[in-house]
Amino acid sequence: MKVLIAAPLRQELHIFREYQRSLDELRIPPGVTVDRFFVVNDCPEVIPEIRGKYVVANTKDAYLRRENDHYWTRENLNKMHYLRNLTCRQALAGGYDYLVSVDTDLVLQPETLEVLLAAEKNIVSELFFTNGWCNAWMTDQSSGMNPEWIKPGLYQVGMTGACILISRQVLEAGVDYTAIPCIDKALWGEDRHFCIRAACHGFGIWTDSHCPPEHLYTEKAYRKFMARRAEDAE
């Protein structure tokens, strides 16, 4: 079995190091080979540290990050449709059985890949909560998030993203991140358009909550994570 871990990459170097360290520490099931592929977008400083293949696709759109938050504009989100699709094409061209799309501000637990593969679903994410928000919901832009999902389990959801395993069967059916023009103003974000396409093709969408990743989406979150690690090491 071949698995491709891939993502668009526009990240601060110190956060990318923690992300990539967690990929290094993933437990790989017997008989599974794992490769990495990144679409580097306006962050050339990370290139020397990439362990895996990459392409450069600079979109040159402004992306604002501050101490306690980051801000997505419609321009940012529209570019993500294109960048995510590059990872889908790489998975298909490389003969991979699964694409695992993992945002570069996540730090995975070592058993994450094992758990996602063991779910035996065509589409399944690993759930995480950030300030009461999570990366799975039932309908529309973000409606129907269920706090019960935090209990370790496997749950069927309407939409998800950020840390998501996608089977080759889904990609071969033509499901990708291409924007759906008639809903572009109603639903923002490439993950929503992917999930709508998947649902229309009859694929169920699931999320697992056994091993939630750390979300280093701000400098504050990064410092808290590093402080906890230092405490654990003492």
N, C-alpha and C positions, 0 to 999 in steps of 0.2 A: 504494500500500500504506500502511495506517495502523497505527502501532504505539503502544501505550500503555505507558509506563514507570510503574509504580505500586508502592506499598508502604504498609503501616501505618507510622506515623511516631511514634516515642517515643524521642527521641535528644537527646544533648547538642548545644547549638548549634554549638560549634566543630567537632564531628565531622560534623554535618549540612552544614556549609559545605563541607568537603572532599568529601563525597559529591556534593553538588549541583554543585560545580565540575567533578567528573569527568563528570557528565552533560552539562554545558555543552560539554565538549571531545570528546564522542563524535563519531565520523565517521558521517555519515548517508548511506547509499547513495542514488544517484539514484532519484527516483520514490518515495521513502519520506518520509512525514511522521510526526513523533514528538511526542506530547503527554505530559504528566505528571499524575499524580493521586495524592494522599496522603490517608490516613486518619489524622488527627491525634489522638493518644491521650495526654492528660495532659501535653502540653508546649507550652502556648500561646506560649511565648517564640520558637518557631521560625516561627510563622505569618507575621510580616512579611517573612521572607526566602524564603518558598516561591515558586518560579517554576513556576507551573502551577496546576491546580485542586486543591481539597482539600475534605474534609468533616471535621467534628469528631465523634468518637465516643468520648468519654472513658469508659474502663472502671473507673477508680478502684481498680485493684488495685495492690498494692505490688510494686515491681520493684527488686531490690537489685543495685547495681553497686559494685564495689570497685576498688582500684588494679590488681589483677592478674587479675580475673575478673568475670563477672557470673553471676547465679544465677536460673535459670528455675524457677518453681514450677508445679505442676499448674494452679493458677488462671491464671497468666500464659498458659500454653500453651492452655488451653481457650478463653480470650478470642481467641487468634489465629485460631481457626477462623472466627469471626464477622468479624474485621477483614479477613482475606484474602478472604473471600467478597464483601465490599464492592467490592474491586478487580475481581474477576471480573465482577460485575454491571455495573460501570462500563464495562468493556471490551466487553461484549455490547451494552449500551444505546447506546454511542457508535459502534458499527459498526466496531470495530477488527479488523484481521486477526490481530494478535498482541498478547498481554499479556506484558510483560517485568517480572517481579516481582524487584526488586532491594532487598535489605535495606539499611537506611540507615546501616549501619556499614561499607559496602564502598566502595572507591575503584576505579572501573573504568579499564581501559586504553582509549585512544581507539578502538581497532579492535574492541572487544567486540561491539557491535551488528552490525557487518559480519560477524563470524565466526559469531555465533549464527544469523543469517539465512541465511548461506551453507551452513550444515549441512543445511538443507532437512529438518528434523525437526519433528514436531508438539510434542515436548517435549525440550528440550535445555538444560542448564545450563552455566555456566562454572565450571570446577573451581578450588578453592583449598584449600590445606592450612593448618591452624592447630595448631601444637604436635603434629604427627603425626596429627591428625584432619582429615578432609576432608568436603566437603559432598555426597558421593556414596558409596553403598555398595550392597551386593547384596541383603541380606535383613534382616528383623527390625528391631530398633532401630538398629543401626549395624554389622552384621556384613559382612565381605567387602570392606573397603576395600583397594584394591590400590595399593601404592606405585608400580607401573609406570605408573599413570595420569598421573603428573607429567610423563612424556615427552609432548611436544606431539602431540596426536592427538584422535580422536573415538572414544568408547567407549560401548558399551551397558551400562547399569547397572540395578539394581533400583529404587533410590530416589534422590532428589536434592532440592535446594531452594536457597534463599538468593539465587541469581542465575540465574533460570530463564525461558526463553522458552516460551510456551504458545500454540499456534495457536487460532484461533477454532473450528476443527473440534472440538477437545477440549472447549472450553467449551460449545459447542452440543450436544455429546453428553451433557451433564449432569455432567461431571467438575468437581468443585470441592473446597473444603477442609472441607466439612461433616464433623463427627466421625462415625465409624462406632461406634455404641454398644457392639457386642459385642467390640471390640478396644481400647476406650479405656484400659483398665488395663494392657494388654499392650504397646501402642506409644504412646509420648508424642510429641506434636508434630504440627502440622497438615500438614506436608510429607509425613509418612508416610501419613496418611489420603488425601491427594490422590493420591499415587503408587499406592496400592492401588486406588483408584477408577479411575485411568487404566489400570492393568494389566487390571482386570476388563472394561474397555471395549475392550481389544485394542490399546492404544497402547503403542508402544515408548518407553523412557525412555533418554536419552543424556546424556553429559557431554563437554564439549570442554575441552582443557587448553592451548590456544595462547596465551591471554592472561589468566592468573589475576589476579583483583583483589587489592588490599591489604585486609586485614581489620582495621579499627580497632575491635576489640571491647573494648579496655580503654584506659585513659589511658596505660599503658606502651607499648602498641602505637602509639597516636597519636603519642607523643613520638618514638619511633624513626622513624616514617614522616616526621615533620616534620624530624627531624635529617638523614635521608638526602636529603630534598629540598633542604635548605639546602646540603649538601655538593655536590650535583649542580649547584646554581646558581653555585657559586664558580668 
